[in-house]
């Protein structure tokens, strides 16, 4: 079994999203333990945004 213990999130030339930056900061500082948790939080955020736009 392979597990991810560290990751870097970066995409060139995209501005920082202040609505999600705390998720990445919390992961970096250890308050979020896994990539799975990061993914779930981002999915929840962007699902909410998409539903609000409709």
Phi and psi restraints in degrees (value plus and minus 20) as a CYANA .aco file:
   2 UNK   PHI    -128.5   -88.5
   2 UNK   PSI     116.3   156.3
   3 UNK   PHI    -148.8  -108.8
   3 UNK   PSI     129.9   169.9
   4 UNK   PHI    -114.8   -74.8
   4 UNK   PSI     103.1   143.1
   5 UNK   PHI    -127.0   -87.0
   5 UNK   PSI     -36.1     3.9
   6 UNK   PHI    -171.2  -131.2
   6 UNK   PSI     127.5   167.5
   7 UNK   PHI    -171.7  -131.7
   7 UNK   PSI     138.4   178.4
   8 UNK   PHI    -144.7  -104.7
   8 UNK   PSI     113.5   153.5
   9 UNK   PHI    -132.4   -92.4
   9 UNK   PSI      95.9   135.9
  10 UNK   PHI    -175.2  -135.2
  10 UNK   PSI     117.0   157.0
  11 UNK   PHI    -156.5  -116.5
  11 UNK   PSI     106.2   146.2
  12 UNK   PHI     -84.9   -44.9
  12 UNK   PSI     124.1   164.1
  13 UNK   PHI      45.4    85.4
  13 UNK   PSI       1.2    41.2
  14 UNK   PHI    -130.0   -90.0
  14 UNK   PSI     115.6   155.6
  15 UNK   PHI     -90.2   -50.2
  15 UNK   PSI     135.7   175.7
  16 UNK   PHI     -88.6   -48.6
  16 UNK   PSI     115.0   155.0
  17 UNK   PHI    -111.6   -71.6
  17 UNK   PSI      89.7   129.7
  18 UNK   PHI     -83.4   -43.4
  18 UNK   PSI     -41.4    -1.4
  19 UNK   PHI     -96.7   -56.7
  19 UNK   PSI     -38.7     1.3
  20 UNK   PHI    -140.7  -100.7
  20 UNK   PSI     -27.6    12.4
  21 UNK   PHI     -77.3   -37.3
  21 UNK   PSI     -55.2   -15.2
  22 UNK   PHI     -81.8   -41.8
  22 UNK   PSI     -50.2   -10.2
  23 UNK   PHI     -84.2   -44.2
  23 UNK   PSI     -66.3   -26.3
  24 UNK   PHI     -88.1   -48.1
  24 UNK   PSI     -58.2   -18.2
  25 UNK   PHI     -85.4   -45.4
  25 UNK   PSI     -63.0   -23.0
  26 UNK   PHI     -82.6   -42.6
  26 UNK   PSI     -58.2   -18.2
  27 UNK   PHI     -85.5   -45.5
  27 UNK   PSI     -67.0   -27.0
  28 UNK   PHI     -80.2   -40.2
  28 UNK   PSI     -57.4   -17.4
  29 UNK   PHI    -110.1   -70.1
  29 UNK   PSI     -17.1    22.9
  30 UNK   PHI      68.9   108.9
  30 UNK   PSI     -16.5    23.5
  31 UNK   PHI     -98.2   -58.2
  31 UNK   PSI     -40.0     0.0
  32 UNK   PHI    -135.7   -95.7
  32 UNK   PSI     105.2   145.2
  33 UNK   PHI    -107.5   -67.5
  33 UNK   PSI     -49.5    -9.5
  34 UNK   PHI    -152.4  -112.4
  34 UNK   PSI     137.7   177.7
  35 UNK   PHI     -83.1   -43.1
  35 UNK   PSI     -53.6   -13.6
  36 UNK   PHI     -79.3   -39.3
  36 UNK   PSI     -61.0   -21.0
  37 UNK   PHI     -86.7   -46.7
  37 UNK   PSI     -62.0   -22.0
  38 UNK   PHI     -79.5   -39.5
  38 UNK   PSI     -67.8   -27.8
  39 UNK   PHI     -80.3   -40.3
  39 UNK   PSI     -62.5   -22.5
  40 UNK   PHI     -83.9   -43.9
  40 UNK   PSI     -62.2   -22.2
  41 UNK   PHI     -86.5   -46.5
  41 UNK   PSI     -62.5   -22.5
  42 UNK   PHI     -85.8   -45.8
  42 UNK   PSI     -60.7   -20.7
  43 UNK   PHI     -81.3   -41.3
  43 UNK   PSI     -64.7   -24.7
  44 UNK   PHI     -82.0   -42.0
  44 UNK   PSI     -62.7   -22.7
  45 UNK   PHI     -83.2   -43.2
  45 UNK   PSI     -71.2   -31.2
  46 UNK   PHI     -93.3   -53.3
  46 UNK   PSI     -45.1    -5.1
  47 UNK   PHI     -86.6   -46.6
  47 UNK   PSI     -63.5   -23.5
  48 UNK   PHI     -81.4   -41.4
  48 UNK   PSI     -63.9   -23.9
  49 UNK   PHI     -81.3   -41.3
  49 UNK   PSI     -65.7   -25.7
  50 UNK   PHI     -83.3   -43.3
  50 UNK   PSI     -60.8   -20.8
  51 UNK   PHI     -87.9   -47.9
  51 UNK   PSI     -54.7   -14.7
  52 UNK   PHI     -89.9   -49.9
  52 UNK   PSI     -51.8   -11.8
  53 UNK   PHI     -93.8   -53.8
  53 UNK   PSI     -39.1     0.9
